Amino acid sequence: MATKFQLEHEFPDISLDFFEKYLNHPELNSMLSLMPAFRSRDLIEKQELESGEVHWRFKVIAGGEFPPAVTKIISPEMFTWWENSHFVPAEHCIHFNIEPLKAQGKFEGSGQWRLIKQGNGTKRVIEGEMNVKIPFVGRIVESFLINELKKNYEVEPDIQTRFYHKMRRQS
């Protein structure tokens, strides 16, 4: 059984067009790779299509301290994955899924970022689910990973805001 999550963030002074213009900009990616729940998050591939759609592939290594009960059964190294993201401009949406590198078939995750014009700014709604298929500790690991993700998204809006303000000054 998967664990679902939803996170919402408002960026009142970053317009939807400006937000979308710099999605996964190299400097922003560098800043975001320092979030607490990642040991690393590296852009491996980017493909821009004529339709305006963009595909990204990141290699992510989970960070954080795994609960002791979990580390008796799994190792933190098991939680290295490919993050595949696909931006659809017509939908103002990024669809994503994760594919484990070392623990194929043991966990999966997917979801979407919806970007919504809100006044002069942007509202971002992230919805997703995580499913860990490891007997006895699956739900514990799901809760841990989602809590780590939430830790990232406690600091991530400030990183996004600083980045976009810098880009605005440079343009």
TIZAKE-189080 format. One record per residue (C-alpha): residue number from 1; residue in one letter; z, x, y. Coordinates in nm, 4 decimals. Each point is the difference from the previous one (the first is absolute). Layout:
REM residues N
+-----+------+----------+----------+----------+
| pos | code |        w |        u |        v |
+-----+------+----------+----------+----------+
| NUM |    A |        Z |        X |        Y |
...
+-----+------+----------+----------+----------+
This chain:
REM residues 171
+-----+------+----------+----------+----------+
| pos | code |        w |        u |        v |
+-----+------+----------+----------+----------+
|   1 |    M |   0.0000 |   0.0000 |   0.0000 |
|   2 |    A |  -0.0979 |   0.1399 |   0.3401 |
|   3 |    T |   0.2215 |   0.0225 |   0.3054 |
|   4 |    K |  -0.1643 |  -0.1305 |   0.3177 |
|   5 |    F |   0.0706 |   0.1157 |   0.3529 |
|   6 |    Q |  -0.1032 |  -0.0884 |   0.3553 |
|   7 |    L |   0.0519 |   0.1980 |   0.3190 |
|   8 |    E |  -0.0964 |  -0.0962 |   0.3557 |
|   9 |    H |  -0.0275 |   0.2227 |   0.3053 |
|  10 |    E |  -0.1047 |  -0.0746 |   0.3546 |
|  11 |    F |  -0.1784 |   0.2450 |   0.2247 |
|  12 |    P |   0.0039 |  -0.1936 |   0.3300 |
|  13 |    D |  -0.1902 |   0.2573 |   0.2054 |
|  14 |    I |  -0.2584 |   0.1170 |  -0.2563 |
|  15 |    S |  -0.3047 |  -0.2251 |  -0.0046 |
|  16 |    L |  -0.1540 |  -0.0996 |  -0.3310 |
|  17 |    D |  -0.3258 |   0.1857 |   0.0807 |
|  18 |    F |   0.1869 |   0.3185 |   0.0954 |
|  19 |    F |   0.2220 |  -0.0222 |  -0.3097 |
|  20 |    E |  -0.3048 |  -0.0359 |  -0.2260 |
|  21 |    K |  -0.1940 |   0.2756 |   0.1774 |
|  22 |    Y |   0.2487 |   0.2671 |  -0.1098 |
|  23 |    L |   0.1008 |  -0.1248 |  -0.3457 |
|  24 |    N |   0.0817 |   0.3007 |  -0.2185 |
|  25 |    H |  -0.0950 |   0.2476 |   0.2726 |
|  26 |    P |   0.0693 |   0.3562 |  -0.1272 |
|  27 |    E |   0.2742 |   0.0625 |   0.2572 |
|  28 |    L |   0.1645 |  -0.3338 |  -0.0797 |
|  29 |    N |  -0.0191 |   0.0743 |  -0.3741 |
|  30 |    S |   0.1705 |   0.3329 |   0.0609 |
|  31 |    M |   0.2790 |  -0.1728 |   0.1911 |
|  32 |    L |   0.0363 |  -0.2707 |  -0.2664 |
|  33 |    S |   0.0193 |   0.2520 |  -0.2846 |
|  34 |    L |   0.3456 |   0.0949 |   0.1305 |
|  35 |    M |   0.1488 |  -0.3422 |  -0.0736 |
|  36 |    P |   0.3174 |   0.0196 |  -0.2121 |
|  37 |    A |  -0.1236 |  -0.1638 |  -0.3209 |
|  38 |    F |  -0.2932 |   0.2392 |  -0.0441 |
|  39 |    R |   0.0156 |   0.3601 |  -0.1065 |
|  40 |    S |  -0.3655 |  -0.0034 |   0.1000 |
|  41 |    R |  -0.2882 |  -0.2347 |   0.0813 |
|  42 |    D |  -0.3314 |   0.1831 |   0.0270 |
|  43 |    L |  -0.3405 |  -0.1443 |   0.0846 |
|  44 |    I |  -0.2378 |   0.0999 |  -0.2805 |
|  45 |    E |  -0.3087 |  -0.2020 |   0.0836 |
|  46 |    K |  -0.1366 |  -0.2222 |   0.2774 |
|  47 |    Q |  -0.3186 |  -0.2051 |  -0.0149 |
|  48 |    E |  -0.1393 |  -0.2028 |   0.2914 |
|  49 |    L |  -0.2531 |  -0.2678 |  -0.0888 |
|  50 |    E |  -0.2749 |  -0.1388 |   0.2222 |
|  51 |    S |   0.1799 |  -0.3363 |   0.0006 |
|  52 |    G |   0.2916 |   0.1629 |   0.1844 |
|  53 |    E |   0.2170 |  -0.0085 |  -0.3105 |
|  54 |    V |   0.1946 |   0.3157 |  -0.0717 |
|  55 |    H |   0.1390 |   0.1280 |  -0.3289 |
|  56 |    W |   0.2808 |   0.2580 |  -0.0201 |
|  57 |    R |   0.1585 |   0.1729 |  -0.2972 |
|  58 |    F |   0.3384 |   0.1680 |   0.0392 |
|  59 |    K |   0.2061 |   0.1994 |  -0.2452 |
|  60 |    V |   0.3632 |  -0.1060 |   0.0381 |
|  61 |    I |   0.3096 |   0.1632 |  -0.1449 |
|  62 |    A |   0.3069 |  -0.2209 |   0.0247 |
|  63 |    G |   0.3122 |   0.1423 |   0.1593 |
|  64 |    G |   0.3546 |  -0.1222 |   0.0258 |
|  65 |    E |   0.2869 |   0.0355 |  -0.2425 |
|  66 |    F |  -0.0553 |  -0.1922 |  -0.3212 |
|  67 |    P |   0.3079 |  -0.1821 |  -0.1344 |
|  68 |    P |   0.1788 |   0.2035 |  -0.2729 |
|  69 |    A |  -0.0508 |  -0.2726 |  -0.2626 |
|  70 |    V |  -0.3742 |   0.0218 |   0.0578 |
|  71 |    T |  -0.0307 |   0.3809 |  -0.0124 |
|  72 |    K |   0.1383 |  -0.0047 |  -0.3557 |
|  73 |    I |  -0.3128 |  -0.1864 |  -0.1098 |
|  74 |    I |  -0.2697 |   0.1064 |   0.2458 |
|  75 |    S |  -0.0636 |   0.2918 |   0.2305 |
|  76 |    P |  -0.0840 |  -0.0305 |   0.3698 |
|  77 |    E |  -0.3250 |   0.1880 |  -0.0741 |
|  78 |    M |  -0.1186 |  -0.3088 |  -0.1882 |
|  79 |    F |  -0.0320 |  -0.1715 |   0.3366 |
|  80 |    T |  -0.3074 |   0.1747 |   0.1328 |
|  81 |    W |  -0.2930 |  -0.2292 |   0.0654 |
|  82 |    W |  -0.3374 |  -0.0601 |   0.1594 |
|  83 |    E |   0.0156 |  -0.2461 |   0.2864 |
|  84 |    N |  -0.3391 |  -0.1683 |   0.0390 |
|  85 |    S |  -0.0424 |  -0.1843 |   0.3289 |
|  86 |    H |  -0.2963 |  -0.2081 |   0.1146 |
|  87 |    F |  -0.0265 |  -0.1239 |   0.3608 |
|  88 |    V |  -0.2072 |  -0.3149 |   0.0590 |
|  89 |    P |  -0.0537 |  -0.0374 |   0.3774 |
|  90 |    A |  -0.1174 |  -0.3616 |  -0.0224 |
|  91 |    E |   0.3352 |  -0.0898 |  -0.1592 |
|  92 |    H |   0.2096 |   0.2430 |   0.2102 |
|  93 |    C |   0.1490 |   0.0952 |  -0.3323 |
|  94 |    I |   0.0670 |   0.3072 |  -0.2124 |
|  95 |    H |   0.0188 |  -0.0659 |  -0.3718 |
|  96 |    F |   0.1795 |   0.2639 |  -0.2058 |
|  97 |    N |   0.0918 |   0.0821 |  -0.3552 |
|  98 |    I |   0.1738 |   0.2903 |  -0.1648 |
|  99 |    E |  -0.0992 |   0.1780 |  -0.3217 |
| 100 |    P |   0.2572 |   0.2271 |  -0.1619 |
| 101 |    L |  -0.1137 |   0.3539 |  -0.0754 |
| 102 |    K |   0.2542 |   0.0868 |  -0.2686 |
| 103 |    A |   0.1388 |  -0.3333 |  -0.1101 |
| 104 |    Q |  -0.3159 |  -0.2011 |  -0.0652 |
| 105 |    G |   0.0891 |  -0.3461 |  -0.1175 |
| 106 |    K |   0.3665 |   0.0421 |   0.1018 |
| 107 |    F |  -0.0219 |  -0.1346 |   0.3526 |
| 108 |    E |  -0.2419 |  -0.1577 |   0.2458 |
| 109 |    G |   0.0020 |  -0.1326 |   0.3507 |
| 110 |    S |  -0.2349 |  -0.1809 |   0.2326 |
| 111 |    G |  -0.0070 |  -0.1975 |   0.3193 |
| 112 |    Q |  -0.1453 |  -0.0288 |   0.3460 |
| 113 |    W |   0.0636 |   0.0720 |   0.3649 |
| 114 |    R |  -0.1113 |  -0.2878 |   0.2203 |
| 115 |    L |  -0.0474 |   0.0842 |   0.3676 |
| 116 |    I |   0.0323 |  -0.2961 |   0.2347 |
| 117 |    K |  -0.0715 |  -0.0135 |   0.3726 |
| 118 |    Q |   0.3209 |  -0.1010 |   0.1733 |
| 119 |    G |  -0.0302 |  -0.0300 |   0.3770 |
| 120 |    N |  -0.1055 |   0.3456 |   0.1245 |
| 121 |    G |   0.1366 |   0.1609 |  -0.3139 |
| 122 |    T |  -0.0194 |  -0.0027 |  -0.3769 |
| 123 |    K |   0.2180 |  -0.1435 |  -0.2717 |
| 124 |    R |  -0.0230 |   0.1642 |  -0.3410 |
| 125 |    V |   0.1034 |  -0.1848 |  -0.3155 |
| 126 |    I |   0.0246 |   0.2080 |  -0.3167 |
| 127 |    E |   0.0190 |  -0.1905 |  -0.3261 |
| 128 |    G |   0.0031 |   0.1554 |  -0.3407 |
| 129 |    E |   0.1473 |   0.0249 |  -0.3415 |
| 130 |    M |   0.1278 |   0.2740 |  -0.2256 |
| 131 |    N |   0.0150 |  -0.0212 |  -0.3777 |
| 132 |    V |   0.1773 |   0.2674 |  -0.2060 |
| 133 |    K |  -0.0528 |  -0.0432 |  -0.3746 |
| 134 |    I |   0.2766 |   0.2223 |  -0.1344 |
| 135 |    P |   0.2448 |  -0.1688 |  -0.2378 |
| 136 |    F |   0.3584 |  -0.0415 |   0.1208 |
| 137 |    V |  -0.0500 |   0.1595 |   0.3439 |
| 138 |    G |  -0.3210 |  -0.1592 |   0.1300 |
| 139 |    R |   0.1718 |  -0.2349 |   0.2445 |
| 140 |    I |   0.2362 |   0.2760 |   0.1188 |
| 141 |    V |  -0.2960 |   0.2298 |   0.0705 |
| 142 |    E |  -0.1920 |  -0.2811 |   0.1745 |
| 143 |    S |   0.2998 |  -0.0680 |   0.2244 |
| 144 |    F |   0.0405 |   0.3706 |   0.0701 |
| 145 |    L |  -0.3687 |   0.0493 |   0.0906 |
| 146 |    I |  -0.0077 |  -0.3091 |   0.2218 |
| 147 |    N |   0.3203 |   0.1093 |   0.1764 |
| 148 |    E |  -0.1546 |   0.3440 |   0.0577 |
| 149 |    L |  -0.3125 |  -0.1686 |   0.1346 |
| 150 |    K |   0.2157 |  -0.2052 |   0.2370 |
| 151 |    K |   0.1691 |   0.3227 |   0.1193 |
| 152 |    N |  -0.3436 |   0.1318 |   0.0876 |
| 153 |    Y |  -0.0852 |  -0.3143 |   0.1905 |
| 154 |    E |   0.3228 |   0.0204 |   0.1993 |
| 155 |    V |  -0.1284 |   0.3217 |   0.1634 |
| 156 |    E |  -0.3760 |  -0.0525 |  -0.0318 |
| 157 |    P |  -0.0448 |  -0.2445 |   0.2931 |
| 158 |    D |   0.1484 |   0.2596 |   0.2386 |
| 159 |    I |  -0.2405 |   0.2628 |  -0.1358 |
| 160 |    Q |  -0.2936 |  -0.2386 |   0.0432 |
| 161 |    T |   0.1082 |  -0.0859 |   0.3547 |
| 162 |    R |   0.0391 |   0.3661 |   0.1033 |
| 163 |    F |  -0.3410 |   0.0824 |  -0.1475 |
| 164 |    Y |  -0.1792 |  -0.2902 |   0.1707 |
| 165 |    H |   0.1620 |   0.0719 |   0.3362 |
| 166 |    K |  -0.1181 |   0.3612 |  -0.0292 |
| 167 |    M |  -0.3541 |  -0.1143 |  -0.0865 |
| 168 |    R |  -0.0007 |  -0.2381 |   0.2964 |
| 169 |    R |   0.0970 |   0.2860 |   0.2368 |
| 170 |    Q |  -0.2817 |   0.2148 |  -0.1438 |
| 171 |    S |  -0.2699 |  -0.2651 |   0.0327 |
+-----+------+----------+----------+----------+
